[in-house]
Amino acid sequence: MNERSIRGLFVIAVLALLAGCGSDTSQSGKSAGAKKTLSITWAAWPPADVLATMAREWGAANNVEIKTEFIPWSDFKDKIYAEFEKKSGKYDIVIGDSQWTGKGASEGHYLDITDWLKGLPNFSEIEPAALTSYCEYPRGSGRYFAAPCELDACGFAYRKDWFEDAKEKEAFKAKYNRELEVPKTWAELKDIAEFFHRPDQKQYGISLFTDNGQYDAVTMGFMQVMLAYGGNFCDQEFKVDGQINSKQSVEALTFYKSLCAFMPPDSEHFYHRQCLDAHENGSVAMSMHFFALMPELTDPEKCKCAKATGFFAAPAGPAGRFASLGGTGFSIMKHTTPEKQQLARRFIQWFLQTENQKKWGSYPGCFSANMKANSDPAVFSAAPFNVAFHDTLPLLRDFYNTPEYAELMQSCQEHWHAALYGKETPQQALDLVAKEHTEIHKKAGVLK
């Protein structure tokens, strides 16, 4: 997910946008004495550039030197987990994946910030889904080990010019007996992908997340479809058999496999970069993306169909409508000093202030967890995909955030990819995932 090529979009307007936003209203002026330091690490992607600018504005106003280290997504987890193992104080704040919360909390790497977070003056403005998905561990406990930073979710881009073409609309209605419009269901999405799939013209129906090697690619792509068809990872007691390999899950994986027939050639290893490229070169009718990376699709210098691109939230299935959650939260490291922990609280509290959340959310690709900020017209209309993103907020669902999530995800990555490309049947793949997840849960002691 290292999207260095799109950083230029973010940098030009940031300084003007954020000018004057550095005052820490919880403190009276700059701290006296020697300048303090605060170290922050995150993945190397465009929102990190915006965060760095905001953090340095705050630092300049509060006599704090901000040190940032942004790590390519491909290496981010391994490098942070290595710091976990060393229990080092290298970083004061880790802006970590939502799925890391269980490991960070249960192994004593992340500070419990429950009382402090609940005591913030505008705590009630935080999206409940963001608290549950990015901050809380265990789920439903009301204990918080992170504060929301960047919300994100899976959504879709589409070719408005193709959808609105009079001849295409007429032909589609003649074939499917309904209007050609943004799909409301996964079944409608498949019909549209089939209709626009014309390989002889180097035109294709859709691009999806399919890869098994790039972190969570096929897991994030398929998970939302599985849930929409009525499948699930496990029940409340972590029982997996009959849930993830249910009839509904098999139907969902069979369906997702059928969508792959309408992708461009050599699409067995598609994730962010490949889906962006497929849309930018003008060859696909619809494409799956995380919203935080969609600014690139609105840049005419990068995307040949930028002016003809529209956006929509994940469609519904027989059992409901869901979208795979992305994004990250601020966690304060227990391995740093109490002084640095307090400094981290000060910065995060400032960042979460409503006016600063409006600034954050007004920049394309930066999404706030603050409900009041999100209702601001300037935030809501900051980018053409923001309406679809806000439609997605009630649909968010995440993968496991337990300490064993990496093992659980690797099982999904391996077998779901195998099912998509004929190495296993959907039933075989899901039975194997169920078996492996059961063993992982038993080893972890959460399932007898």
C-alpha positions, 0 to 999 in steps of 0.5 A: 500500500505504499502509494508514493506516487500520489503524495503530490496530491496532498502536499500542495494545499496542506500548508495553506489549509492548515495554516494557523491551526497549531494552537493547543487550547488545553495549554496556555501558550508554549511550554517553558524550558527546553524543547521536548520531542514527540515521535510518531510512526505510521504507514507511508501514504498520503494521509500521513503527509497531512498528519505530519503537517498538522503535528508540526503546526501543533509542535511549533505552537507548543515548543515540541519537536515532532519526529515522524517515521512513515514506513511502507505498508509492505513493511509496516507491520513487521517493523512495528511488531519488532519494536513490540518484541523489543519493548523499545521506546523508539515511538511515542505514538503508533498509528496502527492498523485496527487489527493490531489493537488486540495484540497491542493491548493484551501484550502490554504495548498500548496504553489503556486510555479509557478514562482519559478518552471518555473524559475528552470534552467532545467524546460524545461527538466520536462515531460509535462505529469508530470507537468500536472498530478502531479503539476498543478491546475486547469488543464490547468491553468499553476499554480503549487502547486507541483514539481514532485517527483515519477512518477508511473503508472499501468502496467503488469507482465507476465510469459515469460516462459509460453508465450515462451513454444513451446507446449503452443504457438502451442496450442494457435495458433491452438485455436486463429489463431495467435501467443502467444505474449504480448497482444497489445489490451485488447481483446488479453489480454482476450484471453490469460487470458482465454487460461492459466486459468486452475483452476484444475491445480491451474493455473490462467489467470490474477490478477487485481485490484478489491477491493472496500476498499483499497483506489483507487484499482478498480478505478485505475484498471478499469479507464484505460479500460473505457478510452480505450473503449471511456468512460470518467468521464465528459466533459469540463463543468463537465457534467457527464451524457452520459459520465461515463454511456455512451454505451462505458463505459458500454461495458468497465465495462462489459469487465472488469467484464469478465476478473475477471472470469480468476482470482484466487479464492477469488479475490474479494478484490485484490490490490497491495499485492494480485496481487504481491502474485499471481505472486510471487507464480507462479500461474498467467499468467499476473498480474496488478501492479504499476511499483514502486512496481515491484522490488519485482517481480525481486527478486528471494528470494521473487518471485519464477518466477523472472527470468521468469518474463517479463513486458508490458504496458497497452494494447489498446482498441477500442478508444485508449491506456491509463494507470492509473497514480500513483505517487506523487509530492513535495508540500511546506506547506503554514502553515510552516515558510517562512524560512522553505519554502525557505529551502524546495525550496533549497532541491527540486531544488537540487533533480530536478537537472539532475544529481540527477534525474539520480541517482534517476532514476537509482534505481529500482522502482524510476522513474524520471520526467526529460526527459534528465535523462530518456534518460541516458542508466543507467536509461533506463536499471536500471530495466527490467520493465523500458522499459515498464514504459517509453512506458507507459509515453505517456499513463498516465491519472489521476482521478480527482484532484479536492477537491471533489476527495475522494467523487467522488472516493468512488462512483466509488469504491462502484459501480464498485466493485458491478458491477464486482461481480453481485450486480449491472449490469454494466449499473446500476452501471454506472448510479448510479455513474453518478447520484452521481457525478452529485450531487457532482459537483453541490454541489461543484458549478462546474456544474449548 
